[in-house]
Amino acid sequence: MSWGINLILILMVTGAVAWGFRFAGQRVTGNKPFYRDMPFAIAFGYVFGVVVIVGAMLYYFQPIDNKGVPASGVVFFRWAVQGFMGFAIAAYLFRLIGRHVGTEGTRKLFRTMPLTAAFGILVIIIYAVVSIFAGAIAPFGQEEIFANANIVPGGNPLLGGNPEFPLGTDQIGRDIYSRLIYGAQNTVGIAFATTCLAFFVGGSLGFLASIVGGWLDQLLSRAVDVLMAIPALIFALLLMTIASVWSNQLGIDRTMFMILIIAMIDSTRVYRLSRAVGQNIVVMDYIEAAKLRGEGMGYLIFKEILPNAMAPLLAEFGLRFCFVFLTIASLSFLGVGIQPPLADWGTMVKDLSQFINFAAFAPNVATAPLLAASAIALLTVAVNFVVDWMLHKSSGLKE
Amino acid sequence: MGSIFQIILQRLALGLVTLLVVSMVIFVAVNALPGDFAQAILGQGATEEAVTQIRADLGLDQNYFLRYFGWLGNVLTGNLGISFAQMNFASNMGGDQLVGVAEQIMPRFRATMFLAGVTAMIAVPISITLGILAALYRNSLFDRAVNIATLSSISSPEFFLAYILILVLAVLNPVFPSLSNVYDGMPLGEKLNRTMLPALTLTLVVTAHMMRMTRAAIINLLASPYIEMARLKGISPMRVIVRHALPNALAPIINVIALNLAYLITGVVVVEVVFVYPGIGQLFVDSVKIRDIPVVQACCLIFAAAYILLNLMADILSILSNPRLRHPK
């Protein structure tokens, strides 16, 4: 409980300093409005921010060896800060380049872009490149097994590493670095395919329901209501149980079933949105005109409604991709998703998770599961940042 | 007053119908298996007795309607069947001390409710406070930092947050234990201590959503004329938000809290597996892996019921807190 008492003490001292800071500001500047009208909470916020930054800097720059005992917390903190700063600088440079290179339209886009969105776009581009060229980037194959299992990440032979395997090898001797790269191909690729399938099915059914209306609309909408009443992950797990029986009997790969199941579950959410959007569009005059021209259903859906529903559907595509990606990662983490020997981040986290317990005395060892988990987190965070920016831009919200 | 009860009754009836249809969906999904169900479950090495017992237990010779209503009747009387794992064990080893699925699930369900309760008690006050502060100091550095932090924690997978918390709070600074092996009859303090890490993980996940909704609900109201009036009277910004904006934003806030509680009940699966917390989610995943259909079916039904019930509650509470919905024209 001593840390609790320390925390309360620090907060009290911060409060006193904040009061003093405001008082001094009022005296020195001769009661300028900035200090005169400053509420105590804001003064507290400023001083607290300074305390946090100074504390973080003191922690960051303390030596990592204390009488031969490594301070692992400092090592992890340094990695986290370096990663954060690295990505922030990379995103800044990326935005700077985008502001001066490219067509007039993209330059204008980059000029108003917040740093988080630039970070998101940069990360998405990196993931796309890595997943497409995984075979060329990875030094080894994803299923290749080497004689030495459990090589420690870091590549330092004194600590049990091997320069040939920069991130070490797993329990049965596969190169973790190569598997991380192939994981981009498998996990992201499968999630992307699943999202596309969900959008194709849900989108066309939703538009169809909004055009035809009547009993078809009622039937589809009530069916979707029922399917949405079951929580997504639970339903996916139930169906995966049944699929595992089927796949043994029919000899079809379980991953195929997973794609179909998740696409089915997520297409209900897409259906809801596309039906709502479609209903706003079908009452327009140009749809009436197209119908009177005698256009077919396919033309109405793909040439008339789809182009006008692009903006909300695109944002939904980003969010839906995140959900699908997280569902697949969670299923794999629980052991019923993407099956080995395919490299996959969720499974890697599960398999390597016990190494986190060594973090206190050997920080290198704990990096492998954390890298796989943060590979998942980084992509979803990036997509969410971009979608957030797109929604903010299209809604025109200012306050 | 009469119309309120009418509305609530309508919603309740709708919820019951939904639940009935959901039970039908679960039944159809499970019974759409090709070939002999019992043989497929137990594999090639199963004894003849086990296979016949499962066949008899599931009534595979009857038609679908009889089977569905038989199952539904059993569920309503609290008889959820016997798990395959237990049946298999009994048929191989001899012995007749079979524990029904209902007795298997009950303590697990209590544990999960405890976890969800602890999480809600931490998450709800924090998220509402943060939401109010973010609305008060909107577009400031504080607001932007909170925005980025919550967006990141919403979009990270639960196990990532869980392992980060284990790393920081269990391995590097041993504050809480990383394994939450709680059991019935444990002293409350010890139980809370062991539940803290899973509860904190879930808090990180739901706080972000609740806080963002609170902020959005309050900011939506700030353009209203009565807020303008309150400002012109010279009331402090904090008082404008707490006295004038917050009561009117209560409906969406209550709604989002109820929805997040629904998420808590069902979203515990991954977190329970990470921390080996003996809740219903852990049981569910274990049964999915060994294809223990009766347990999977029962857990699925319970999750769906909890989910529908909490969604219903969100619906009813938002009607009750909004006079315009209470007296429909």
Chai-1 contact restraints between the chains, C-beta under 6 A:
chainA,res_idxA,chainB,res_idxB,connection_type,confidence,min_distance_angstrom,max_distance_angstrom,comment,restraint_id
A,S72,B,L172,contact,1.0,0.0,6.0,A-B,restraint_1
A,G73,B,L172,contact,1.0,0.0,6.0,A-B,restraint_2
A,V226,B,V21,contact,1.0,0.0,6.0,A-B,restraint_3
A,A229,B,T18,contact,1.0,0.0,6.0,A-B,restraint_4
A,A229,B,V22,contact,1.0,0.0,6.0,A-B,restraint_5
A,A229,B,I308,contact,1.0,0.0,6.0,A-B,restraint_6
A,I230,B,V22,contact,1.0,0.0,6.0,A-B,restraint_7
A,I230,B,A304,contact,1.0,0.0,6.0,A-B,restraint_8
A,P231,B,T266,contact,1.0,0.0,6.0,A-B,restraint_9
A,P231,B,F303,contact,1.0,0.0,6.0,A-B,restraint_10
A,P231,B,Y307,contact,1.0,0.0,6.0,A-B,restraint_11
A,I234,B,T266,contact,1.0,0.0,6.0,A-B,restraint_12
A,I234,B,C300,contact,1.0,0.0,6.0,A-B,restraint_13
A,I234,B,F303,contact,1.0,0.0,6.0,A-B,restraint_14
A,L237,B,V288,contact,1.0,0.0,6.0,A-B,restraint_15
A,L238,B,V296,contact,1.0,0.0,6.0,A-B,restraint_16
A,L238,B,C300,contact,1.0,0.0,6.0,A-B,restraint_17
A,T241,B,V288,contact,1.0,0.0,6.0,A-B,restraint_18
A,T241,B,R291,contact,1.0,0.0,6.0,A-B,restraint_19
A,T241,B,V296,contact,1.0,0.0,6.0,A-B,restraint_20
A,V245,B,L33,contact,1.0,0.0,6.0,A-B,restraint_21
A,V245,B,A40,contact,1.0,0.0,6.0,A-B,restraint_22
A,L326,B,P157,contact,1.0,0.0,6.0,A-B,restraint_23
A,A329,B,P157,contact,1.0,0.0,6.0,A-B,restraint_24
A,S330,B,V270,contact,1.0,0.0,6.0,A-B,restraint_25
A,F333,B,F159,contact,1.0,0.0,6.0,A-B,restraint_26
A,L334,B,V285,contact,1.0,0.0,6.0,A-B,restraint_27
A,I356,B,Y163,contact,1.0,0.0,6.0,A-B,restraint_28
A,I356,B,L167,contact,1.0,0.0,6.0,A-B,restraint_29
A,A359,B,L167,contact,1.0,0.0,6.0,A-B,restraint_30
A,A359,B,V171,contact,1.0,0.0,6.0,A-B,restraint_31
A,A360,B,V171,contact,1.0,0.0,6.0,A-B,restraint_32
A,A373,B,F160,contact,1.0,0.0,6.0,A-B,restraint_33
A,A373,B,Y163,contact,1.0,0.0,6.0,A-B,restraint_34
A,I376,B,P157,contact,1.0,0.0,6.0,A-B,restraint_35
A,A377,B,S156,contact,1.0,0.0,6.0,A-B,restraint_36
A,A377,B,F160,contact,1.0,0.0,6.0,A-B,restraint_37
A,T380,B,S155,contact,1.0,0.0,6.0,A-B,restraint_38
A,V381,B,S152,contact,1.0,0.0,6.0,A-B,restraint_39
A,V381,B,S155,contact,1.0,0.0,6.0,A-B,restraint_40
A,N384,B,L151,contact,1.0,0.0,6.0,A-B,restraint_41
A,N384,B,S155,contact,1.0,0.0,6.0,A-B,restraint_42
